[in-house]
Amino acid sequence: MTAQETLNNVEKALEEIRPFLMSDGGNIKLLSIEDNIVNVQLEGACTGCSVNQMTLKNGVEATIKKYAPQIVEVVNVA
């Protein structure tokens, strides 16, 4: 998979998860993809949420890996 295909697939994954985050007053922004690690920034209500790490791993990371299985981790860059 090319870098552009990976980027497109990560964007598709974020579009799938974004409505769930927005329904709770949050959002997510893609910052970069480096060495199969996706750097994102949680926004809005997600920044101070006590379960944002669970959301990041079980929701965001799982969805991204569904679209781009080569991704090894998703990291929130605060």
PyMOL commands that set and color helices and strands:
alter all, ss='L'
color gray80, all
select helices_A, chain A and resi 3-23+52-67
alter helices_A, ss='H'
color red, helices_A
select strands_A, chain A and resi 26-34+37-44+73-76
alter strands_A, ss='S'
color yellow, strands_A
deselect
rebuild
show_as cartoon
